[in-house]
Amino acid sequence: VARTLFPGGGALGAPVWMDGVPYTAVGIVAAKGAMFGQAQDNFVAIPITAGLRRYGPQQHVALLVQARAADVQSEAIEEVRGLVRARRGLAPTEPDDFEIFSNDSLRAKFRSLTLQMRTAAAVVSFVGLVAACFGTLNIMLVSVAERTREIGVRRALGATRGQILAQFLLEAVVLCEA
């Protein structure tokens, strides 16, 4: 955002207008690049008090919180949960009326989603396979029923049951390959 708005540099201390309101740039976040095709650098952060005053408490608010270290992440999540519950005036017995996402929870949701998609694909594939098997079975039953004279002639000329079965199995394989 800083490179787009201030291509010549000098973003710190400069005014940035959002929805007709001027804010002063006090810092620039280091570039993170893109993840899943989504740019992570395309945002402007404003103080939460200014956001609530400007847009109201009913708007969707996303808080980005980073723990000092990975080993204190769960403590940071609980501290944030406590602060947000206190800010919203929730009693200890009331459930959270907000969500907290961490890298672990997002990873778990992604795994769950991909598992559901793989399961759905497997079910659709199985149904397709069963339908194809019944289709092939019906075609081969009709084929055998219509060619009983040919089978009788081949048997009269000395063909064994195994040779006739092999002929029809080969025909079924060729039919399935097509």
PyMOL commands that set and color helices and strands:
alter all, ss='L'
color gray80, all
select helices_A, chain A and resi 2-5+48-55+70-88+103-146+148-156+161-177
alter helices_A, ss='H'
color red, helices_A
select strands_A, chain A and resi 15-18+21-24+34-35+38-39
alter strands_A, ss='S'
color yellow, strands_A
deselect
rebuild
show_as cartoon
